[in-house]
Amino acid sequence: MNPEENEDAFSSFLLEDIKQRLLQAFHGQATGVAATPLLPRPVEDVDRGRRAVPTQDDLHRGHIEKGIAWLRVELLEMKFQNQKLAKTLLDLNMEIQRLRNETDMSAALESKSLSTMGSPE
């Protein structure tokens, strides 16, 4: 495995890890992280105890925040893919230029050898 493939594999692994952490954080399943509520919730008295009751607004905001988190993850993936494609395009362009130079050199050498063979000296 060459260094570029190794770097690509590591980047993919890192990106997948970030994605999983974001998804877990927004689903309240993150391990080792103190769970903090994303939105403030009103408190109502119920049977001498108190419990948080999410309002429709809170649920809507939570849904929007999860959507935004998902979009961020997708954008990170797209950015990584874009960088990878740009690198591939640059590599292909360099290879095309190298092949053109080789072809031009070969044509020039062949032309020179034909001209020296054809001159009556």
C-alpha positions, 0 to 999 in steps of 0.5 A: 500500500503506497503512502497516498492510499494509506492516507486516504484509508486513514482519512476515511476512517477518521471521517467515519469516526467523526460521523459516528460521534456526531450521530451518537451525540445527537441521539444522546448515546455518546459514551464518556461525554456528559449529556447536556440537553440541547434545548431548554424544557419547561418543568411541570409539577406531576405527583409531587415530583417534577419532570421535564416536558418537551414542547412542540417547539422543542421537538421541532428545534431538536428535529432541525438540529439533528437535520443540521448535524446530518447535513454537516456530516454529509458536507464533510464527506462531500468535502473529502470526496471533492479533495480526493477527486481533485487530487485524482484529476491533478494526477491524471493531468500530470500523466497526460502532460508527461505522455504528451512530452514523451510523444513529442520527444519521440516524434522529434527524435524520429524526425531527426533520424529520418532527416539524417538518413535521407541527406546525401552527404 
